[in-house]
């Protein structure tokens, strides 16, 4: 990610007043936190998780949320949970 992309991600709102929460935005934020943790020297998450998240985010924008199938939403939320756990254990998320 470039600095400009990081700023764009950090400026996003997870809650859209018209459409409710957008989990793609939340996944992008966790992926950014993951990249920051790795840049700070933390071991990354599994290669499979990272490849799945990177591939998904390369082809989906937050505006795509309404068009995702229930199965795709469930899979994406699983990745989000895995990244939250990774970022929590890596320390960046909690500020350790």
Secondary structure as UniProt FT lines:
FT   HELIX           3..11
FT   STRAND          15..16
FT   TURN            17..19
FT   STRAND          20..21
FT   HELIX           23..39
FT   TURN            40..41
FT   HELIX           47..59
FT   HELIX           62..67
FT   HELIX           70..90
FT   TURN            92..95
//
